[in-house]
Amino acid sequence: MPGLFYGLSLTLMQAAKFGLVYLMLIVLMFLSMIDIPVFQAGEIRQGFLLIGLYFWTIYRPHLLPYPVIFLLGIFTDLLSGALLGLHAFCFMVLAIIIRGQRRYLLGQSWQMVWAGFFVAVTITQGFQALAYAITSSALPNLWPLSANIILASLFYPLFHPLFMSYNHYLNE
């Protein structure tokens, strides 16, 4: 009987550890929706959630199955008032690309992973800008778009060591 409780407590601890990853992603989703007056781009949002999706897709892809990524995109669309399905589509494409490059990225320094994030956030923000340009028949302002890309890229080095530490903790 004690073995049963020990096994159950270990399972609950593992579930709580992994659950914190999802909580982090939700916090990043809300951070992505904060309007920063200098960087505000209207419908194009900062890419904080992309930081979490990018990192965890590389280091723990089993925690982010495609349905979870899709739902995060839909929730982001609903909460931000974006085109329904736009974030879901961008996140899914990003996850497919990252998973395809995962082995390569795992063998790289964090600076190369950061450079990969810069490419990912640039492509994602660019696609979103294109989608808004098509639906609104207006060209997006490049300053806020560039500011959003730079802001997310500058924040990645702050989150990477925190996520990496937590990733190591998940192994314990």
Summary of the structure (lengths in Angstrom):
residues: 172
radius of gyration: 17.4
end to end distance: 24.4
largest distance: 67.4
contacts: 509
relative contact order: 0.14
helix: 81%
strand: 1%
